[in-house]
Amino acid sequence: MSGDRTTQLPLVNLADEIIVNRAGTTARILVKLLAAQFAQEASVSPTIASIANLGTAAGKMLYSTAPDTWAETPITAVGRALLDDADVAAQRETLGLGTVTTFAEAVTDLSAITRSGWSRFAAPVTANAPFATGAGMVMTIFYDGSSAVQLVWGYNKGESDTGQWIRWRAFNAWGAWVRLYGSESEIRAFALGDKQTWRNVVGSRVANTVYQNTTARPIFVSIRPNTAATGLLQVSADNVTWITIVSNGAVEYYQISAIVPPGHYYRATFTFSSWAELR
């Protein structure tokens, strides 16, 4: 009886529970009474009845499929270990995911980074950065102690020594930084055709005359020799040693061309009917 509520328990045969050891008699009687009460509650509670009908096999856990309806599903040792962890940090350790650090944390030595992920830095207060001034972000990839890859994105208000850099770590030692690209103007300096136009320069070109590419970018030269004109189209890095690109014969009549790098010299030793340059 509890308060004003009376619970009618089924009759229980306790005769077989009375044992000679009087110290255990009360306990045996209590267990039998509790079992009887649980059976009665199960008869009036769908939830308890659903749970009571489940098996007791090892490696199982309960889950609800509908109101007052329960089922079992297997649970592995790994699953039990995760459920037993007190917090996310402990679960990451169980899964072997390593230590979580602040996203893009500030560092003062790029070679001292011992984890994969993002970091930020400011030069010149950062050791082993690929440039002397400015700031940047570094992404460390596949760090396992002896090997890794680092990518740096740098910026310092348009100065020419920043851009994107990469280096590799092998056998516990970092290699040298390699620059991938810098500003738009630096990239364009190596490109042919980007924001360049074809120009007809036949009126300003003379055979056997040396010209220099002073555009700071590669240019493309296209020349059409006169009929039966013989001679060479040549390029030189120093205006001393010349490399022959095309040798035009007396019976040949081709459109000939060459790419001239920045600062290089070029000349045609034959007469021509057209001369165009992409610059």
C-alpha positions in Angstrom: 0.0 0.0 0.0 1.3 3.4 -0.9 -0.7 6.5 0.3 -4.3 5.9 -0.6 -3.5 3.5 -3.4 -3.9 -0.2 -2.8 -2.2 -2.6 -5.2 -3.7 -6.1 -5.3 -0.9 -8.6 -5.8 -1.5 -12.1 -7.0 -1.3 -14.9 -4.6 2.2 -16.2 -4.3 3.2 -19.6 -3.0 6.1 -18.8 -0.7 6.4 -22.2 1.0 9.2 -23.3 -1.2 11.1 -20.0 -0.5 11.3 -20.5 3.3 14.7 -21.8 4.0 16.4 -23.0 7.2 18.8 -20.0 7.2 16.5 -17.4 8.8 18.9 -14.6 7.8 18.0 -15.2 4.1 14.3 -16.0 4.5 13.1 -12.3 4.4 15.2 -11.6 1.2 13.8 -14.6 -0.6 10.2 -13.6 0.2 10.9 -10.0 -0.9 12.3 -11.2 -4.3 9.2 -13.3 -4.9 6.9 -10.4 -4.0 8.7 -8.0 -6.3 8.6 -10.5 -9.2 4.9 -10.9 -8.7 4.4 -7.1 -8.6 6.4 -6.7 -11.8 4.4 -9.3 -13.6 1.2 -7.5 -12.6 2.6 -4.1 -13.8 3.6 -5.6 -17.1 0.0 -6.8 -17.6 -1.2 -3.2 -17.5 1.8 -1.3 -19.0 2.4 -1.8 -22.8 5.9 -0.4 -22.5 6.9 -2.7 -19.7 5.3 -5.6 -21.5 7.2 -4.8 -24.7 10.5 -4.7 -22.8 9.7 -7.9 -20.8 9.1 -9.8 -24.1 12.6 -9.1 -25.3 15.4 -11.6 -25.0 18.5 -11.2 -22.8 21.2 -12.0 -25.3 24.7 -10.4 -24.8 25.7 -7.4 -27.0 22.2 -5.9 -27.4 20.7 -2.5 -26.7 17.2 -1.3 -26.5 15.6 1.3 -28.9 12.0 2.5 -29.4 10.4 1.8 -32.8 7.0 3.3 -31.8 5.1 4.4 -28.7 5.2 1.6 -26.1 7.1 -0.6 -28.6 10.7 -1.6 -28.0 13.2 -3.7 -29.9 16.8 -4.8 -29.6 19.8 -4.1 -31.8 23.4 -5.4 -31.6 26.0 -3.1 -30.1 29.7 -3.6 -30.6 32.5 -3.1 -28.2 33.4 0.0 -30.1 29.9 1.4 -29.7 29.9 0.7 -26.0 33.3 2.4 -25.7 31.9 5.5 -27.3 28.8 5.5 -25.2 31.0 5.2 -22.1 33.1 8.3 -23.0 32.4 11.3 -20.9 32.8 14.0 -23.7 33.7 14.6 -27.3 37.4 14.8 -26.6 37.3 11.3 -25.1 35.4 10.0 -28.1 37.9 11.5 -30.5 40.7 9.7 -28.5 38.7 6.4 -28.7 38.4 6.8 -32.5 42.1 7.7 -32.8 41.4 11.1 -34.4 44.0 13.0 -32.4 43.9 16.3 -30.6 41.5 19.1 -31.6 43.1 22.5 -31.6 41.7 26.0 -32.3 40.9 26.5 -36.0 43.6 28.6 -37.7 45.5 29.1 -34.5 48.4 31.6 -34.6 51.8 30.0 -34.8 55.4 31.4 -34.6 57.3 28.7 -36.3 56.0 26.8 -39.4 58.4 23.9 -38.8 57.1 23.5 -35.2 53.6 22.5 -36.4 53.0 18.9 -35.5 49.4 18.3 -36.7 47.4 18.4 -39.9 45.1 21.4 -40.3 45.0 25.2 -40.7 47.2 27.8 -38.9 47.9 31.5 -39.4 51.0 33.5 -39.0 52.6 36.9 -39.4 56.0 37.4 -40.8 58.7 38.4 -39.9 57.8 37.2 -36.4 57.3 33.6 -37.7 60.2 31.3 -38.2 60.6 29.2 -41.4 58.0 31.2 -43.4 58.6 31.4 -47.2 58.7 35.2 -47.2 60.1 38.0 -45.0 57.1 40.3 -44.5 53.4 40.2 -44.4 51.1 37.5 -43.1 49.5 34.3 -44.3 47.7 31.0 -43.8 49.4 27.6 -43.8 47.7 24.3 -44.3 49.6 21.2 -43.1 48.6 18.0 -44.7 49.2 14.3 -43.9 51.4 15.1 -40.9 52.6 11.8 -39.3 55.9 13.0 -37.7 58.3 12.0 -40.4 56.5 13.3 -43.4 54.0 16.0 -44.4 53.1 18.7 -46.9 52.6 22.4 -46.2 50.8 24.9 -48.4 51.1 28.7 -47.6 48.9 31.5 -48.9 50.6 34.8 -48.2 49.5 38.4 -48.5 51.3 41.7 -47.8 49.4 44.5 -49.5 50.6 43.7 -53.0 54.3 43.3 -52.4 55.9 40.9 -54.9 57.3 38.2 -52.5 54.0 36.7 -51.4 51.7 34.3 -53.2 51.3 30.5 -52.9 54.1 28.3 -51.7 54.6 24.5 -51.1 57.1 22.4 -49.3 57.5 18.7 -48.4 58.7 17.0 -45.2 60.4 13.7 -45.6 62.5 11.6 -43.2 61.8 14.1 -40.4 63.2 17.1 -42.3 61.5 19.9 -44.2 62.6 20.7 -47.7 62.9 24.2 -49.3 59.8 26.3 -50.2 58.8 26.3 -53.8 56.7 29.2 -55.1 53.6 28.2 -57.1 52.3 31.6 -58.2 52.1 35.3 -57.1 50.2 38.2 -58.2 48.1 38.5 -61.4 50.8 40.5 -63.1 53.4 37.9 -62.3 51.2 35.1 -63.7 50.6 37.1 -66.8 54.3 37.7 -67.3 54.6 34.0 -68.2 51.4 33.8 -70.3 51.2 34.2 -74.1 48.1 35.7 -75.6 46.4 36.9 -72.4 45.5 40.6 -72.9 47.8 40.7 -75.9 46.8 41.7 -79.5 48.2 41.0 -83.0 49.9 44.0 -84.5 51.1 44.5 -88.1 54.6 45.8 -87.7 55.8 45.2 -91.3 56.4 49.0 -91.8 58.8 49.2 -88.8 60.8 46.0 -89.5 63.9 45.7 -91.7 65.7 42.5 -92.7 69.0 41.8 -90.9 68.1 44.2 -88.1 68.1 43.1 -84.5 65.1 43.8 -82.3 64.6 43.2 -78.6 61.5 42.1 -76.8 61.1 44.8 -74.0 57.5 44.0 -73.1 58.4 41.9 -70.0 56.2 39.2 -71.5 56.7 36.6 -74.3 55.7 37.7 -77.7 54.8 35.7 -80.9 56.5 36.7 -84.2 55.0 35.6 -87.5 56.8 36.5 -90.8 56.1 35.7 -94.5 59.3 35.7 -96.6 59.3 37.1 -100.1 59.3 34.6 -103.0 62.7 32.7 -103.2 64.1 34.7 -100.3 66.7 32.8 -98.4 67.7 33.5 -94.8 67.2 32.7 -91.1 64.8 33.6 -88.3 66.9 33.7 -85.2 66.6 34.4 -81.4 69.3 35.3 -78.9 69.3 35.8 -75.1 72.3 38.1 -75.1 72.6 39.5 -78.7 75.8 37.5 -79.1 74.9 33.8 -79.4 72.1 33.3 -81.9 69.8 30.3 -82.2 68.3 29.6 -85.6 64.5 28.9 -85.4 63.8 28.6 -89.1 66.0 28.4 -92.2 64.2 29.5 -95.3 65.4 28.1 -98.6 65.3 29.7 -102.1 62.5 27.4 -103.3 60.5 27.7 -100.1 57.7 30.1 -99.3 56.3 29.6 -95.8 54.8 31.6 -93.0 57.4 31.2 -90.3 57.1 32.1 -86.6 58.8 32.0 -83.2 58.1 32.8 -79.6 60.5 35.4 -78.2 60.9 35.4 -74.4 61.1 38.7 -72.4 64.4 40.5 -72.9 65.5 38.3 -75.8 66.6 39.6 -79.2 65.3 38.5 -82.6 66.0 39.1 -86.3 65.1 37.9 -89.8 68.0 37.8 -92.4 65.6 37.4 -95.4 63.4 39.9 -97.1 59.7 39.5 -96.3 56.2 40.6 -97.4 54.5 40.5 -94.0 55.5 40.7 -90.4 53.1 40.5 -87.5 53.6 40.2 -83.7 51.4 39.2 -80.8 52.3 41.5 -78.0 
